[in-house]
């Protein structure tokens, strides 16, 4: 077994588990990303990592790795659309509660945007480290 790949895989998983227990990371992700794009990317990255078995990095693995930041950017656009949709009702705000509701929706959209972007970038780095460790042992 490729020990560098195994180390990269387990360091990433350990960091995630630590984040779940110490900072309630999973709850934060599920609460902030109402589109579930981040959750989908996390599952795809985990499946991609496990299917390599530390031996080969195929074109399919390369495709998924390259897709991560792009899917994160799609989440960013969706988050901005959620924010802009809330701001389109700004003319009809009559009470302070209407303003509070609009602000909550705008911030919710921004949260989706930032969470998916960050997840896409972090997952791509995690997969790239694994790819490099596999490719280094192949050469």
C-alpha positions in Angstrom: 0.0 0.0 0.0 1.1 3.5 -0.8 1.9 5.0 2.7 1.8 8.6 1.4 -1.6 8.2 0.0 -2.8 6.5 3.1 -1.4 9.3 5.2 -3.0 12.0 3.1 -6.3 10.2 3.2 -6.3 9.7 6.9 -5.0 13.2 7.7 -7.9 14.6 5.7 -10.4 12.3 7.4 -8.9 13.0 10.9 -9.1 16.8 10.3 -12.8 16.4 9.3 -13.6 14.2 12.3 -11.8 16.7 14.6 -13.8 19.5 13.0 -17.0 17.6 13.5 -16.4 17.0 17.2 -14.6 20.2 18.2 -16.4 22.7 16.0 -19.6 20.9 15.0 -18.5 21.2 11.4 -21.0 18.8 9.9 -23.9 20.7 11.5 -22.5 24.0 10.3 -22.2 22.7 6.8 -25.7 21.2 6.7 -27.2 24.4 8.3 -25.3 26.8 6.0 -25.6 25.0 2.7 -29.3 24.6 2.0 -28.5 23.4 -1.5 -26.5 20.4 -0.2 -23.9 21.0 -2.9 -21.1 20.9 -0.2 -22.4 17.5 1.1 -22.5 16.1 -2.4 -18.9 17.3 -3.1 -17.7 15.7 0.2 -19.2 12.4 -0.7 -17.8 12.5 -4.2 -14.3 13.3 -2.9 -14.5 10.5 -0.4 -15.6 8.0 -3.0 -12.8 9.2 -5.3 -10.2 8.8 -2.6 -11.3 5.3 -1.6 -11.6 4.0 -5.2 -7.9 4.8 -5.9 -6.9 2.3 -3.2 -3.6 4.2 -3.2 -2.5 2.5 -6.4 -3.7 4.3 -9.5 -5.0 7.7 -10.4 -7.2 7.4 -13.5 -8.8 10.0 -15.8 -12.0 9.6 -13.8 -10.2 10.6 -10.6 -8.6 13.5 -12.4 -12.0 14.6 -13.6 -13.6 14.6 -10.2 -10.6 16.4 -8.7 -10.9 19.1 -11.4 -14.6 19.3 -10.9 -14.5 20.2 -7.2 -13.8 24.0 -7.5 -16.1 24.3 -10.4 -19.0 22.8 -8.5 -18.1 25.1 -5.6 -18.4 28.1 -8.0 -21.8 26.9 -9.1 -22.8 26.9 -5.5 -21.4 30.4 -5.2 -23.6 31.6 -8.1 -26.6 29.9 -6.6 -25.9 31.6 -3.2 -25.6 35.0 -4.9 -28.9 34.3 -6.7 -30.6 33.5 -3.3 -29.2 36.8 -2.0 -30.3 38.8 -5.0 -33.7 37.3 -4.9 -34.2 38.5 -1.4 -33.0 42.0 -2.2 -35.6 42.3 -5.1 -38.3 42.8 -2.5 -36.6 45.8 -0.9 -39.2 48.2 -2.2 -42.0 46.4 -0.3 -40.4 46.5 3.1 -42.8 48.1 5.6 -41.8 47.0 9.0 -38.6 46.3 10.8 -39.5 42.6 10.8 -39.6 42.7 7.0 -36.1 44.1 7.0 -34.9 41.5 9.4 -36.3 38.7 7.2 -34.7 40.1 4.1 -31.3 40.4 5.9 -31.6 36.8 7.0 -32.3 35.6 3.5 -29.4 37.7 2.0 -27.0 36.3 4.6 -28.3 32.8 4.0 -27.4 33.1 0.3 -24.0 34.5 1.1 -23.4 31.5 3.5 -24.3 29.1 0.7 -21.9 30.9 -1.6 -18.9 31.0 0.7 -19.4 27.5 2.1 -19.5 25.8 -1.3 -16.6 27.8 -2.6 -14.4 26.9 0.4 -15.5 23.2 0.3 -14.6 23.0 -3.4 -11.2 24.4 -2.9 -10.3 22.4 0.2 -11.5 19.1 -1.4 -9.5 19.8 -4.5 -6.3 20.4 -2.5 -7.0 17.2 -0.5 -7.5 15.1 -3.7 -4.4 16.8 -5.3 -2.2 15.8 -2.4 -3.4 12.2 -2.8 -2.9 12.3 -6.6 0.7 13.5 -6.2 1.5 10.9 -3.6 0.2 8.2 -6.0 1.9 9.6 -9.0 5.3 10.0 -7.1 5.2 6.3 -6.3 4.3 5.3 -9.9 7.3 7.1 -11.3 
